[in-house]
Amino acid sequence: MSKVTILVCTNVRYSEQNPSCGARGSKQLFEKLQQVELKNIEIREICCMGHCMKGAVIKVLPSGRFYHGVTVDDIPNLLKDLQGEKSEER
């Protein structure tokens, strides 16, 4: 089974005219994901993926799938999705 990496954008822009994932709670999302015991899943913080208007944004590797507008409340469904992706790889 291959390893899955979740990239969480935590970029913060301090201008209200320039949205950012960090201003939409991605740092809390990153911290909560780090607290969950995830076998074969690595959580990494990243500065920007260019989807600022749709934040908070995460990207799953190796599939390359993006999730937009993610909140802490989305974590259970996100992990369920990832388990499904890993099952399909077998």
C-alpha positions in Angstrom: 0.0 0.0 0.0 1.4 3.3 -1.0 1.8 6.2 1.4 -0.6 9.1 1.2 0.5 12.7 1.9 -2.0 15.4 2.8 -0.7 18.9 2.0 -2.5 21.7 3.9 -2.0 25.3 2.7 -1.5 27.6 5.7 -0.6 30.7 3.9 -1.8 33.9 5.5 -2.3 37.2 3.7 -3.1 40.1 6.0 -5.0 42.1 3.4 -8.8 41.6 3.3 -8.7 42.1 -0.5 -6.4 39.0 -0.9 -8.0 35.8 0.5 -5.9 33.1 2.0 -6.3 29.6 3.4 -4.7 30.7 6.7 -7.3 33.3 7.2 -10.0 30.7 6.7 -8.8 28.3 9.5 -6.3 26.1 7.7 -3.8 26.3 10.6 -6.4 24.8 12.9 -7.2 22.2 10.2 -3.5 21.3 10.0 -3.1 21.0 13.8 -6.2 18.8 14.1 -5.1 16.5 11.3 -1.7 16.1 13.1 -3.6 14.9 16.2 -5.3 12.1 14.4 -3.5 8.8 14.3 -3.2 8.1 10.6 -1.5 4.9 9.4 0.4 5.4 6.1 -0.8 9.1 5.9 1.6 12.0 6.3 0.4 15.5 7.0 2.5 18.4 5.7 2.1 22.1 5.8 2.7 24.1 2.6 2.7 27.8 1.9 0.5 28.2 -1.2 -1.0 26.1 -4.0 -2.6 28.9 -5.9 -6.2 28.2 -5.0 -6.6 31.1 -2.6 -10.1 32.0 -3.6 -11.3 28.5 -2.7 -9.5 28.1 0.7 -8.9 26.4 2.9 -7.3 24.0 0.5 -5.7 20.6 0.8 -4.1 18.4 -1.8 -3.7 14.7 -1.5 -0.7 12.9 -3.0 -0.1 10.8 -5.0 -3.6 11.2 -6.5 -3.3 15.0 -6.9 -6.8 15.4 -5.7 -7.7 18.9 -4.3 -10.3 19.6 -1.6 -11.5 23.2 -1.4 -13.3 25.1 1.5 -12.2 22.4 4.0 -12.9 23.0 7.7 -12.1 21.1 10.9 -15.7 19.6 10.7 -14.8 18.0 7.3 -12.0 15.9 8.8 -14.1 12.7 9.4 -15.5 12.7 5.8 -12.1 13.5 4.4 -10.5 10.6 6.1 -13.3 8.3 5.0 -12.6 9.5 1.4 -8.9 8.8 1.8 -9.6 5.3 3.1 -11.7 4.7 0.0 -8.9 5.9 -2.3 -6.4 3.6 -0.6 -8.8 0.6 -1.0 -9.1 1.3 -4.7 -5.2 1.2 -5.1 -5.0 -2.4 -4.1 
